[in-house]
Protein backbone atom coordinates (compact mmCIF):
# COMPACT_ATOMS: atom_id res chain seq x y z
CA UNK A 1 0.00 0.00 0.00
CA UNK A 2 1.36 3.43 -0.92
CA UNK A 3 1.46 6.12 1.72
CA UNK A 4 1.01 9.71 0.56
CA UNK A 5 0.06 11.87 3.50
CA UNK A 6 2.24 13.04 6.36
CA UNK A 7 -0.31 11.70 8.82
CA UNK A 8 -0.03 8.19 7.33
CA UNK A 9 3.76 8.21 7.49
CA UNK A 10 3.79 9.43 11.07
CA UNK A 11 1.27 6.74 12.00
CA UNK A 12 3.42 4.09 10.29
CA UNK A 13 6.53 5.22 12.14
CA UNK A 14 4.57 5.02 15.40
CA UNK A 15 3.37 1.49 14.53
CA UNK A 16 6.89 0.35 13.61
CA UNK A 17 8.41 1.72 16.81
CA UNK A 18 5.64 0.21 18.95
CA UNK A 19 6.04 -3.17 17.24
CA UNK A 20 9.78 -2.93 17.76
CA UNK A 21 9.36 -2.10 21.45
CA UNK A 22 7.02 -5.05 21.98
CA UNK A 23 9.47 -7.33 20.17
CA UNK A 24 12.41 -6.30 22.35
CA UNK A 25 10.35 -6.61 25.52
CA UNK A 26 9.51 -10.15 24.46
CA UNK A 27 13.19 -10.87 23.81
CA UNK A 28 14.07 -9.51 27.24
CA UNK A 29 11.54 -11.87 28.79
CA UNK A 30 12.72 -14.90 26.82
CA UNK A 31 16.45 -14.29 26.97
CA UNK A 32 17.18 -12.66 30.34
CA UNK A 33 20.96 -12.89 29.84
CA UNK A 34 20.69 -9.88 27.52
CA UNK A 35 17.51 -8.57 29.10
CA UNK A 36 18.80 -5.10 29.93
CA UNK A 37 20.18 -4.60 26.41
CA UNK A 38 16.81 -5.46 24.89
CA UNK A 39 14.86 -3.32 27.33
CA UNK A 40 17.14 -0.39 26.57
CA UNK A 41 16.34 -0.78 22.87
CA UNK A 42 12.61 -0.93 23.66
CA UNK A 43 12.86 2.27 25.70
CA UNK A 44 14.60 3.99 22.81
CA UNK A 45 11.79 2.87 20.45
CA UNK A 46 9.30 4.66 22.68
CA UNK A 47 11.44 7.80 22.85
CA UNK A 48 11.60 7.81 19.05
CA UNK A 49 7.82 8.04 18.87
CA UNK A 50 7.78 11.08 21.13
CA UNK A 51 10.56 12.73 19.13
CA UNK A 52 8.85 12.16 15.77
CA UNK A 53 5.41 13.27 16.90
CA UNK A 54 6.79 16.39 18.54
CA UNK A 55 8.51 17.37 15.30
CA UNK A 56 5.45 16.59 13.18
CA UNK A 57 2.98 18.49 15.34
CA UNK A 58 5.35 21.44 15.47
CA UNK A 59 5.73 21.92 11.73
CA UNK A 60 2.61 20.44 10.20
CA UNK A 61 1.68 23.80 8.68
CA UNK A 62 4.87 23.73 6.61
CA UNK A 63 3.69 20.49 5.06
CA UNK A 64 0.45 22.08 4.02
CA UNK A 65 1.92 25.21 2.58
CA UNK A 66 4.76 23.43 0.89
CA UNK A 67 2.60 20.98 -0.97
CA UNK A 68 4.31 18.13 0.70
CA UNK A 69 3.39 14.52 -0.08
CA UNK A 70 5.14 11.22 0.54
CA UNK A 71 5.28 8.21 -1.72
CA UNK A 72 6.26 5.32 0.53
CA UNK A 73 5.29 1.69 0.10
CA UNK A 74 4.08 0.42 3.48
CA UNK A 75 4.42 -3.22 2.35
CA UNK A 76 8.18 -2.84 2.10
CA UNK A 77 8.39 -2.17 5.80
CA UNK A 78 6.37 -5.01 7.31
CA UNK A 79 8.41 -6.06 10.35
CA UNK A 80 9.28 -9.69 11.14
CA UNK A 81 8.33 -9.53 14.82
CA UNK A 82 6.57 -12.89 15.24
CA UNK A 83 8.62 -15.41 17.23
CA UNK A 84 7.85 -19.11 17.35
CA UNK A 85 8.15 -20.69 20.83
CA UNK A 86 11.22 -22.70 19.79
CA UNK A 87 13.12 -19.73 18.30
CA UNK A 88 16.71 -19.72 19.51
CA UNK A 89 18.36 -16.54 20.79
CA UNK A 90 20.59 -16.48 17.68
CA UNK A 91 17.58 -16.63 15.40
CA UNK A 92 15.84 -13.93 17.43
CA UNK A 93 18.89 -11.68 17.19
CA UNK A 94 19.08 -12.27 13.45
CA UNK A 95 15.42 -11.25 13.26
CA UNK A 96 16.15 -8.12 15.29
CA UNK A 97 18.99 -7.19 12.95
CA UNK A 98 16.71 -7.66 9.94
CA UNK A 99 14.09 -5.47 11.63
CA UNK A 100 16.55 -2.69 12.45
CA UNK A 101 17.89 -2.68 8.90
CA UNK A 102 14.36 -2.35 7.57
CA UNK A 103 13.61 0.52 9.94
CA UNK A 104 16.83 2.27 9.00
CA UNK A 105 15.79 2.07 5.35
CA UNK A 106 12.32 3.39 6.20
CA UNK A 107 13.64 6.41 8.05
CA UNK A 108 16.26 7.11 5.41
CA UNK A 109 13.57 7.05 2.72
CA UNK A 110 11.18 9.20 4.78
CA UNK A 111 13.99 11.70 5.48
CA UNK A 112 14.89 11.85 1.81
CA UNK A 113 11.30 12.42 0.70
CA UNK A 114 10.72 15.19 3.22
CA UNK A 115 14.15 16.74 2.69
CA UNK A 116 13.14 19.96 0.98
CA UNK A 117 10.34 20.78 3.42
CA UNK A 118 9.26 20.34 7.03
CA UNK A 119 12.79 20.94 8.30
CA UNK A 120 12.31 19.36 11.71
CA UNK A 121 10.77 16.15 10.42
CA UNK A 122 13.52 15.04 8.01
CA UNK A 123 16.07 15.97 10.65
CA UNK A 124 14.42 13.65 13.16
CA UNK A 125 13.97 10.90 10.59
CA UNK A 126 17.65 11.14 9.68
CA UNK A 127 18.69 11.12 13.35
CA UNK A 128 16.64 8.01 14.01
CA UNK A 129 18.04 6.33 10.91
CA UNK A 130 21.54 7.06 12.24
CA UNK A 131 20.63 5.70 15.67
CA UNK A 132 19.86 2.42 13.94
CA UNK A 133 23.56 2.04 13.11
CA UNK A 134 24.38 2.02 16.82
CA UNK A 135 21.57 -0.39 17.55
CA UNK A 136 22.74 -2.70 14.78
CA UNK A 137 26.27 -2.72 16.22
CA UNK A 138 24.88 -3.65 19.64
CA UNK A 139 22.80 -6.48 18.20
CA UNK A 140 25.64 -7.78 16.04
CA UNK A 141 27.94 -7.77 19.07
CA UNK A 142 25.38 -9.81 20.99
CA UNK A 143 25.15 -12.27 18.10
CA UNK A 144 28.92 -12.68 17.78
CA UNK B 1 -5.83 2.92 6.91
CA UNK B 2 -8.38 2.85 9.67
CA UNK B 3 -10.62 5.83 10.38
CA UNK B 4 -9.39 7.86 13.33
CA UNK B 5 -11.77 7.93 16.28
CA UNK B 6 -14.44 10.63 16.05
CA UNK B 7 -14.37 12.94 19.09
CA UNK B 8 -18.04 13.94 18.70
CA UNK B 9 -20.28 11.09 19.81
CA UNK B 10 -23.66 12.79 20.01
CA UNK B 11 -25.30 15.89 18.61
CA UNK B 12 -25.90 18.50 21.27
CA UNK B 13 -27.42 21.95 20.97
CA UNK B 14 -24.61 24.47 21.29
CA UNK B 15 -24.80 27.23 23.87
CA UNK B 16 -23.63 30.82 23.75
CA UNK B 17 -20.75 31.84 25.98
CA UNK B 18 -21.63 35.20 27.52
CA UNK B 19 -20.09 36.84 30.56
CA UNK B 20 -18.27 33.65 31.54
CA UNK B 21 -21.45 31.54 31.49
CA UNK B 22 -22.72 28.92 29.06
CA UNK B 23 -26.17 30.16 28.18
CA UNK B 24 -28.87 28.34 26.26
CA UNK B 25 -30.36 30.47 23.50
CA UNK B 26 -34.05 31.29 23.68
CA UNK B 27 -34.28 31.21 19.91
CA UNK B 28 -36.65 28.72 18.34
CA UNK B 29 -34.61 28.71 15.15
CA UNK B 30 -31.97 26.01 15.32
CA UNK B 31 -29.85 24.70 12.45
CA UNK B 32 -28.26 21.30 12.11
CA UNK B 33 -24.48 21.11 11.88
CA UNK B 34 -23.75 18.31 9.44
CA UNK B 35 -20.57 16.30 8.96
CA UNK B 36 -20.18 16.78 5.18
CA UNK B 37 -18.53 13.40 4.68
CA UNK B 38 -20.97 11.19 6.58
CA UNK B 39 -24.02 13.51 6.40
CA UNK B 40 -24.67 12.84 10.08
CA UNK B 41 -25.94 15.66 12.29
CA UNK B 42 -23.15 16.35 14.78
CA UNK B 43 -24.58 19.40 16.59
CA UNK B 44 -27.41 21.90 16.52
CA UNK B 45 -26.70 25.60 16.48
CA UNK B 46 -29.16 28.32 17.55
CA UNK B 47 -29.76 31.51 15.61
CA UNK B 48 -29.44 33.71 18.68
CA UNK B 49 -31.78 36.60 19.38
CA UNK B 50 -31.05 40.31 19.35
CA UNK B 51 -31.29 40.33 23.16
CA UNK B 52 -28.62 37.67 23.42
CA UNK B 53 -26.25 39.68 21.24
CA UNK B 54 -27.02 42.76 23.34
CA UNK B 55 -26.21 40.76 26.48
CA UNK B 56 -22.85 39.73 25.03
CA UNK B 57 -22.00 43.31 24.08
CA UNK B 58 -22.98 44.52 27.54
CA UNK B 59 -20.85 41.84 29.19
CA UNK B 60 -17.88 42.68 26.98
CA UNK B 61 -18.31 46.41 27.63
CA UNK B 62 -18.55 45.89 31.39
CA UNK B 63 -15.48 43.63 31.42
CA UNK B 64 -13.37 46.14 29.48
CA UNK B 65 -12.33 48.60 32.24
CA UNK B 66 -10.84 45.91 34.49
CA UNK B 67 -9.29 43.99 31.64
CA UNK B 68 -7.55 47.04 30.20
CA UNK B 69 -6.13 47.78 33.67
CA UNK B 70 -4.79 44.23 33.91
CA UNK B 71 -1.05 44.56 33.22
CA UNK B 72 -0.01 43.31 29.77
CA UNK B 73 2.20 40.69 31.40
CA UNK B 74 -0.79 39.30 33.33
CA UNK B 75 -2.88 39.29 30.16
CA UNK B 76 -0.04 37.44 28.45
CA UNK B 77 -0.07 34.83 31.20
CA UNK B 78 -3.71 34.03 30.38
CA UNK B 79 -2.61 33.55 26.77
CA UNK B 80 0.27 31.31 27.86
CA UNK B 81 -2.23 29.14 29.76
CA UNK B 82 -4.48 29.07 26.71
CA UNK B 83 -1.56 28.01 24.54
CA UNK B 84 -0.79 25.09 26.87
CA UNK B 85 -4.45 24.00 26.85
CA UNK B 86 -4.56 24.21 23.07
CA UNK B 87 -1.48 21.98 22.86
CA UNK B 88 -3.06 19.48 25.26
CA UNK B 89 -6.21 19.41 23.13
CA UNK B 90 -4.44 19.61 19.78
CA UNK B 91 -5.60 16.32 18.32
CA UNK B 92 -9.17 16.59 19.61
CA UNK B 93 -9.55 20.10 18.19
CA UNK B 94 -8.15 18.94 14.87
CA UNK B 95 -10.48 15.98 14.55
CA UNK B 96 -13.47 18.20 15.39
CA UNK B 97 -12.52 20.48 12.48
CA UNK B 98 -12.41 17.50 10.15
CA UNK B 99 -15.84 16.43 11.35
CA UNK B 100 -17.47 19.83 11.06
CA UNK B 101 -15.73 21.07 7.91
CA UNK B 102 -14.63 17.98 6.00
CA UNK B 103 -10.95 18.81 5.54
CA UNK B 104 -8.30 16.10 5.91
CA UNK B 105 -6.74 15.42 9.27
CA UNK B 106 -3.36 16.80 8.12
CA UNK B 107 -5.13 20.00 7.03
CA UNK B 108 -6.97 20.25 10.33
CA UNK B 109 -3.76 19.77 12.28
CA UNK B 110 -2.16 22.48 10.18
CA UNK B 111 -5.08 24.76 10.95
CA UNK B 112 -4.81 24.06 14.67
CA UNK B 113 -1.09 24.77 14.60
CA UNK B 114 -1.63 28.06 12.76
CA UNK B 115 -4.21 29.07 15.35
CA UNK B 116 -1.87 28.30 18.20
CA UNK B 117 0.86 30.34 16.53
CA UNK B 118 -1.36 33.42 16.78
CA UNK B 119 -1.68 32.91 20.52
CA UNK B 120 2.08 32.40 20.80
CA UNK B 121 2.83 35.66 19.02
CA UNK B 122 0.28 37.58 21.08
CA UNK B 123 1.99 36.46 24.31
CA UNK B 124 4.76 38.90 23.35
CA UNK B 125 2.41 41.79 24.04
CA UNK B 126 4.53 43.55 26.70
CA UNK B 127 7.08 44.26 23.96
CA UNK B 128 4.66 44.51 21.03
CA UNK B 129 2.53 47.19 22.64
CA UNK B 130 5.34 49.52 23.69
CA UNK B 131 5.12 53.10 22.54
CA UNK B 132 8.03 55.45 21.81
CA UNK B 133 9.30 58.80 22.99
CA UNK B 134 11.66 61.66 22.30
CA UNK B 135 13.16 63.98 24.86
CA UNK B 136 13.50 67.69 24.23
CA UNK B 137 11.26 68.15 21.24
CA UNK B 138 11.69 71.73 22.44
CA UNK B 139 13.89 72.66 25.35
CA UNK B 140 12.50 70.97 28.45
CA UNK B 141 9.59 69.41 26.62
CA UNK B 142 9.24 65.67 25.97
CA UNK B 143 6.85 63.86 23.71
CA UNK B 144 5.75 60.25 23.72
CA UNK B 145 3.22 57.86 22.21
CA UNK B 146 1.27 55.29 24.18
CA UNK B 147 -0.96 52.60 22.74
CA UNK B 148 -4.28 52.01 24.43
CA UNK B 149 -7.07 49.50 23.83
CA UNK B 150 -10.39 50.76 22.54
CA UNK B 151 -13.10 48.51 23.99
CA UNK B 152 -15.26 45.80 22.47
CA UNK B 153 -14.38 44.16 19.14
CA UNK B 154 -16.46 41.69 17.15
CA UNK B 155 -15.63 39.00 14.64
CA UNK B 156 -17.80 37.35 11.99
CA UNK B 157 -16.15 34.06 11.09
CA UNK B 158 -16.10 32.18 7.77
CA UNK B 159 -16.78 28.46 7.34
CA UNK B 160 -13.57 27.51 5.54
CA UNK B 161 -11.18 27.73 8.51
CA UNK B 162 -13.60 27.52 11.43
CA UNK B 163 -10.97 27.27 14.14
CA UNK B 164 -8.07 29.35 12.86
CA UNK B 165 -9.59 32.49 11.34
CA UNK B 166 -11.10 33.89 14.57
CA UNK B 167 -7.64 33.40 16.08
CA UNK B 168 -6.15 35.76 13.48
CA UNK B 169 -7.74 38.49 15.61
CA UNK B 170 -8.86 37.45 19.09
CA UNK B 171 -5.43 36.83 20.71
CA UNK B 172 -4.23 40.26 19.55
CA UNK B 173 -7.45 41.95 20.69
CA UNK B 174 -7.30 40.33 24.10
CA UNK B 175 -3.57 40.85 24.56
CA UNK B 176 -3.92 44.56 23.86
CA UNK B 177 -6.63 44.83 26.54
CA UNK B 178 -9.79 44.79 24.45
CA UNK B 179 -12.74 42.45 24.91
CA UNK B 180 -14.07 40.25 22.15
CA UNK B 181 -17.22 38.69 20.71
CA UNK B 182 -17.07 35.91 18.12
CA UNK B 183 -19.91 34.88 15.88
CA UNK B 184 -18.80 31.50 14.49
CA UNK B 185 -20.00 30.31 11.12
CA UNK B 186 -23.26 28.43 11.77
CA UNK B 187 -22.08 25.75 9.35
CA UNK B 188 -19.16 24.65 11.52
CA UNK B 189 -19.24 26.31 14.93
CA UNK B 190 -18.15 23.39 17.13
CA UNK B 191 -14.41 24.05 17.26
CA UNK B 192 -15.17 27.64 18.35
CA UNK B 193 -17.20 26.27 21.27
CA UNK B 194 -14.29 24.02 22.24
CA UNK B 195 -11.95 26.99 21.97
CA UNK B 196 -14.20 29.04 24.27
CA UNK B 197 -14.16 26.19 26.79
CA UNK B 198 -10.38 26.40 26.83
CA UNK B 199 -10.48 30.21 27.09
CA UNK B 200 -12.66 29.79 30.16
CA UNK B 201 -10.30 27.17 31.61
CA UNK B 202 -7.33 29.45 30.96
CA UNK B 203 -8.79 31.95 33.40
CA UNK B 204 -9.82 34.91 31.27
CA UNK B 205 -12.24 37.01 33.36
CA UNK B 206 -15.97 36.79 32.58
CA UNK B 207 -17.06 38.96 29.67
CA UNK B 208 -13.60 39.34 28.16
CA UNK B 209 -14.30 36.68 25.54
CA UNK B 210 -17.78 35.82 24.32
CA UNK B 211 -19.32 33.56 21.69
CA UNK B 212 -22.74 34.19 20.15
CA UNK B 213 -24.07 31.77 17.56
CA UNK B 214 -26.23 32.84 14.69
CA UNK B 215 -26.52 34.07 11.15
CA UNK B 216 -27.05 37.36 9.36
CA UNK B 217 -29.19 38.89 12.09
CA UNK B 218 -26.56 38.40 14.79
CA UNK B 219 -23.97 39.87 12.43
CA UNK B 220 -26.23 42.81 11.75
CA UNK B 221 -26.72 43.60 15.45
CA UNK B 222 -22.96 43.48 16.01
CA UNK B 223 -22.33 45.78 13.05
CA UNK B 224 -24.85 48.36 14.13
CA UNK B 225 -24.10 48.30 17.83
CA UNK B 226 -22.73 51.64 19.07
CA UNK B 227 -20.69 49.98 21.84
CA UNK B 228 -18.62 47.94 19.43
CA UNK B 229 -15.46 49.76 18.40
CA UNK B 230 -14.36 47.55 15.56
CA UNK B 231 -15.20 44.50 13.49
CA UNK B 232 -13.20 41.86 11.70
CA UNK B 233 -14.64 39.75 8.92
CA UNK B 234 -13.52 37.10 6.46
CA UNK B 235 -15.87 36.02 3.68
CA UNK B 236 -17.11 37.08 0.27
CA UNK B 237 -16.26 40.47 -1.21
CA UNK B 238 -19.93 41.22 -1.80
CA UNK B 239 -20.80 40.91 1.88
CA UNK B 240 -17.43 42.33 2.88
CA UNK B 241 -18.08 45.54 0.98
CA UNK B 242 -21.41 45.95 2.77
CA UNK B 243 -19.77 45.30 6.13
CA UNK B 244 -17.05 47.84 5.44
CA UNK B 245 -19.68 50.38 4.44
CA UNK B 246 -21.68 49.69 7.59
CA UNK B 247 -18.56 50.02 9.75
CA UNK B 248 -17.84 53.37 8.10
CA UNK B 249 -21.35 54.56 8.84
CA UNK B 250 -21.17 53.52 12.48
CA UNK B 251 -17.61 54.73 13.01
CA UNK B 252 -16.06 51.34 13.57
CA UNK B 253 -12.61 50.18 12.66
CA UNK B 254 -12.67 47.28 10.25
CA UNK B 255 -10.52 44.55 8.84
CA UNK B 256 -12.49 42.97 6.01
CA UNK B 257 -10.93 40.15 4.03
CA UNK B 258 -12.83 39.21 0.91
CA UNK B 259 -12.71 36.85 -2.02
CA UNK B 260 -9.83 35.95 -4.32
CA UNK B 261 -8.92 34.62 -7.71
CA UNK B 262 -5.31 33.58 -7.40
CA UNK B 263 -2.97 33.01 -10.31
CA UNK B 264 -0.17 30.46 -10.19
CA UNK B 265 2.34 31.51 -12.86
CA UNK B 266 4.69 28.76 -14.02
CA UNK B 267 7.77 29.87 -15.95
CA UNK B 268 9.55 27.49 -18.33
CA UNK B 269 12.57 27.50 -15.99
CA UNK B 270 10.54 26.26 -13.01
CA UNK B 271 11.65 23.18 -11.10
CA UNK B 272 8.80 20.96 -12.27
CA UNK B 273 9.36 18.19 -9.75
CA UNK B 274 9.01 20.60 -6.82
CA UNK B 275 6.30 22.72 -8.43
CA UNK B 276 3.72 20.01 -9.10
CA UNK B 277 3.16 18.98 -5.44
CA UNK B 278 3.08 22.64 -4.39
CA UNK B 279 0.37 23.25 -6.98
CA UNK B 280 -1.61 20.22 -5.87
CA UNK B 281 -2.04 21.61 -2.38
CA UNK B 282 -2.55 25.11 -3.73
CA UNK B 283 -5.42 24.18 -6.06
CA UNK B 284 -6.93 21.23 -4.24
CA UNK B 285 -5.91 21.59 -0.58
CA UNK B 286 -8.87 22.29 1.71
CA UNK B 287 -10.91 21.20 -1.34
CA UNK B 288 -10.17 24.57 -2.91
CA UNK B 289 -12.09 26.41 -0.19
CA UNK B 290 -9.30 28.79 0.71
CA UNK B 291 -8.86 32.46 -0.14
CA UNK B 292 -5.23 31.63 -0.93
CA UNK B 293 -6.00 28.66 -3.19
CA UNK B 294 -4.67 28.59 -6.70
CA UNK B 295 -7.48 29.13 -9.21
CA UNK B 296 -5.88 30.03 -12.55
CA UNK B 297 -2.79 28.13 -13.67
CA UNK B 298 -0.81 30.23 -16.15
CA UNK B 299 1.81 28.27 -18.06
CA UNK B 300 4.25 30.73 -19.60
CA UNK B 301 6.17 30.42 -22.88
CA UNK B 302 5.63 29.76 -26.54
CA UNK B 303 7.17 26.30 -26.30
CA UNK B 304 4.33 23.80 -26.85
CA UNK B 305 6.38 20.88 -25.60
CA UNK B 306 6.93 22.52 -22.16
CA UNK B 307 3.25 23.42 -21.98
CA UNK B 308 2.16 19.89 -22.85
CA UNK B 309 4.59 18.12 -20.55
CA UNK B 310 3.81 20.41 -17.61
CA UNK B 311 0.07 20.07 -18.11
CA UNK B 312 0.36 16.28 -18.31
CA UNK B 313 2.33 16.18 -15.05
CA UNK B 314 -0.24 18.46 -13.40
CA UNK B 315 -3.14 16.32 -14.64
CA UNK B 316 -1.51 13.06 -13.64
CA UNK B 317 -0.94 14.30 -10.09
CA UNK B 318 -4.47 15.75 -9.81
CA UNK B 319 -6.08 12.53 -11.04
CA UNK B 320 -4.26 10.55 -8.33
CA UNK B 321 -5.62 12.59 -5.42
CA UNK B 322 -7.52 10.34 -3.02
CA UNK B 323 -10.94 11.70 -2.09
CA UNK B 324 -12.83 10.61 1.02
CA UNK B 325 -13.49 11.21 4.70
CA UNK B 326 -10.75 13.33 6.23
CA UNK B 327 -10.45 11.16 9.33
CA UNK B 328 -9.07 8.43 7.07
CA UNK B 329 -5.35 9.26 7.14
CA UNK B 330 -4.82 8.16 3.56
CA UNK B 331 -7.22 10.76 2.21
CA UNK B 332 -5.74 13.77 0.41
CA UNK B 333 -8.93 15.72 -0.26
CA UNK B 334 -12.13 15.81 1.77
CA UNK B 335 -15.63 16.81 0.68
CA UNK B 336 -16.90 20.32 0.10
CA UNK B 337 -18.15 21.77 3.36
CA UNK B 338 -21.77 21.75 2.17
CA UNK B 339 -24.06 20.44 -0.54
CA UNK B 340 -24.67 24.06 -1.54
CA UNK B 341 -20.95 24.49 -2.07
CA UNK B 342 -20.80 21.42 -4.27
CA UNK B 343 -23.76 22.67 -6.29
CA UNK B 344 -22.13 26.08 -6.71
CA UNK B 345 -18.89 24.53 -7.99
CA UNK B 346 -20.77 22.19 -10.33
CA UNK B 347 -22.58 25.25 -11.67
CA UNK B 348 -19.25 26.90 -12.48
CA UNK B 349 -18.10 23.75 -14.26
CA UNK B 350 -21.25 23.85 -16.40
CA UNK B 351 -20.59 27.53 -17.09
CA UNK B 352 -17.00 26.80 -18.10
CA UNK B 353 -18.19 24.18 -20.58
CA UNK B 354 -20.89 26.47 -21.94
CA UNK B 355 -18.36 29.26 -22.49
CA UNK B 356 -16.06 26.97 -24.49
CA UNK B 357 -13.38 25.80 -22.06
CA UNK B 358 -12.25 22.19 -22.37
CA UNK B 359 -12.79 20.04 -19.26
CA UNK B 360 -9.79 17.71 -19.29
CA UNK B 361 -10.35 16.34 -15.79
CA UNK B 362 -13.94 16.09 -14.55
CA UNK B 363 -14.29 15.86 -10.77
CA UNK B 364 -18.06 15.83 -10.64
CA UNK B 365 -18.29 12.06 -10.11
CA UNK B 366 -15.29 11.31 -7.94
CA UNK B 367 -14.14 7.90 -6.81
CA UNK B 368 -14.83 8.20 -3.08
CA UNK B 369 -12.65 6.02 -0.83
CA UNK B 370 -14.98 4.37 1.68
CA UNK B 371 -18.73 4.06 1.88
CA UNK B 372 -19.99 7.65 2.14
CA UNK B 373 -22.88 9.49 0.51
CA UNK B 374 -21.71 11.61 -2.41
CA UNK B 375 -23.72 14.65 -1.22
CA UNK B 376 -20.72 16.95 -0.78
CA UNK B 377 -17.89 15.18 -2.57
CA UNK B 378 -16.11 16.48 -5.64
CA UNK B 379 -12.83 15.43 -7.19
CA UNK B 380 -10.29 17.77 -8.78
CA UNK B 381 -11.41 19.33 -12.06
CA UNK B 382 -9.13 20.91 -14.64
CA UNK B 383 -10.13 23.15 -17.53
CA UNK B 384 -7.84 23.85 -20.50
CA UNK B 385 -8.14 26.64 -23.04
CA UNK B 386 -9.48 29.13 -20.53
CA UNK B 387 -9.48 32.76 -21.65
CA UNK B 388 -9.51 35.82 -19.35
CA UNK B 389 -13.08 36.80 -20.26
CA UNK B 390 -14.58 33.48 -19.17
CA UNK B 391 -16.52 33.39 -15.94
CA UNK B 392 -14.35 30.59 -14.55
CA UNK B 393 -11.27 32.77 -15.10
CA UNK B 394 -12.75 35.80 -13.36
CA UNK B 395 -15.01 34.71 -10.51
CA UNK B 396 -14.05 32.94 -7.33
CA UNK B 397 -15.22 29.33 -7.61
CA UNK B 398 -14.07 28.34 -4.11
CA UNK B 399 -13.72 24.68 -4.96
CA UNK B 400 -11.25 22.19 -6.49
CA UNK B 401 -11.21 23.58 -10.01
CA UNK B 402 -8.10 24.66 -11.93
CA UNK B 403 -8.40 26.87 -15.02
CA UNK B 404 -5.36 26.50 -17.25
CA UNK B 405 -4.29 29.50 -19.32
CA UNK B 406 -1.26 30.32 -21.45
CA UNK B 407 0.86 33.47 -21.57
CA UNK B 408 3.59 34.15 -24.12
CA UNK B 409 5.96 35.71 -21.59
CA UNK B 410 6.24 37.07 -18.07
CA UNK B 411 4.85 40.48 -19.06
CA UNK B 412 1.71 38.90 -20.42
CA UNK B 413 1.39 36.72 -17.31
CA UNK B 414 1.68 39.72 -14.99
CA UNK B 415 -0.90 41.60 -17.06
CA UNK B 416 -3.24 38.63 -16.68
CA UNK B 417 -2.78 38.59 -12.91
CA UNK B 418 -3.32 42.34 -12.65
CA UNK B 419 -6.44 42.20 -14.80
CA UNK B 420 -8.25 40.43 -11.96
CA UNK B 421 -10.52 42.43 -9.69
CA UNK B 422 -8.90 40.56 -6.80
CA UNK B 423 -5.38 40.67 -5.37
CA UNK B 424 -4.94 38.15 -2.61
CA UNK B 425 -2.30 35.44 -3.03
CA UNK B 426 -0.55 35.13 -6.39
CA UNK B 427 2.59 33.15 -7.02
CA UNK B 428 5.34 32.59 -9.54
CA UNK B 429 7.30 29.38 -10.00
CA UNK B 430 10.72 30.00 -11.49
CA UNK B 431 14.42 29.40 -10.94
CA UNK B 432 15.21 32.94 -12.12
CA UNK B 433 15.72 35.60 -9.47
CA UNK B 434 15.16 38.26 -12.11
CA UNK B 435 11.74 36.87 -13.04
CA UNK B 436 10.82 36.48 -9.40
CA UNK B 437 11.79 40.05 -8.55
CA UNK B 438 9.91 41.43 -11.54
CA UNK B 439 6.80 39.50 -10.53
CA UNK B 440 7.06 40.58 -6.89
CA UNK B 441 7.60 44.20 -7.95
CA UNK B 442 4.75 44.55 -10.41
CA UNK B 443 2.04 42.20 -9.30
CA UNK B 444 -0.99 43.73 -7.56
CA UNK B 445 -1.35 41.23 -4.77
CA UNK B 446 -1.35 41.50 -1.00
CA UNK B 447 0.54 38.24 -0.61
CA UNK B 448 3.09 37.07 -3.17
CA UNK B 449 4.55 33.60 -3.47
CA UNK B 450 7.87 32.75 -5.04
CA UNK B 451 7.90 28.99 -5.52
CA UNK B 452 5.24 28.79 -2.78
CA UNK B 453 1.72 27.73 -3.70
CA UNK B 454 -0.19 28.90 -0.66
CA UNK B 455 1.05 32.29 0.44
CA UNK B 456 -0.21 32.24 4.01
CA UNK B 457 1.67 34.77 6.14
CA UNK B 458 2.83 33.60 9.54
CA UNK B 459 1.32 35.05 12.72
CA UNK B 460 4.06 37.69 13.04
CA UNK B 461 3.44 39.13 9.56
CA UNK B 462 0.28 40.86 8.39
CA UNK B 463 -2.15 38.94 6.22
CA UNK B 464 -2.25 41.13 3.12
CA UNK B 465 -4.84 41.65 0.43
CA UNK B 466 -5.46 44.22 -2.31
CA UNK B 467 -8.25 45.43 -4.56
CA UNK B 468 -11.55 43.58 -3.93
CA UNK B 469 -9.81 41.05 -1.70
CA UNK B 470 -9.42 43.48 1.17
CA UNK B 471 -11.29 46.44 2.60
CA UNK B 472 -9.51 48.41 5.28
CA UNK B 473 -6.15 49.89 6.10
CA UNK B 474 -4.49 47.73 8.74
CA UNK B 475 -4.43 43.97 8.31
CA UNK B 476 -4.86 41.05 10.65
CA UNK B 477 -1.88 39.39 12.42
CA UNK B 478 1.49 40.80 13.35
CA UNK B 479 2.23 44.46 14.07
CA UNK B 480 -0.74 45.55 11.98
CA UNK B 481 -3.06 43.75 14.39
CA UNK B 482 -1.47 45.49 17.37
CA UNK B 483 -2.07 48.86 15.73
CA UNK B 484 -5.60 47.92 14.69
CA UNK B 485 -6.60 46.98 18.22
CA UNK B 486 -5.05 50.05 19.85
CA UNK B 487 -5.39 53.81 19.67
CA UNK B 488 -2.22 55.84 19.71
CA UNK B 489 -2.21 58.68 22.20
CA UNK B 490 0.42 61.37 21.98
CA UNK B 491 1.53 63.09 25.17
CA UNK B 492 3.59 66.28 25.18
CA UNK B 493 4.83 67.21 28.62
CA UNK B 494 6.62 70.07 30.29
CA UNK B 495 7.24 70.19 34.03
CA UNK B 496 7.33 73.74 35.36
Interface residues (C-beta under 8 A of the other chain):
Chain A: X3 X4 X5 X6 X7 X8 X11 X57 X58 X59 X60 X61 X63 X64 X65 X66 X67 X68 X69 X116
Chain B: X1 X90 X104 X105 X106 X107 X109 X110 X113 X114 X117 X274 X277 X278 X279 X280 X281 X282 X285 X322 X329 X330 X331 X332 X452 X453 X454 X456
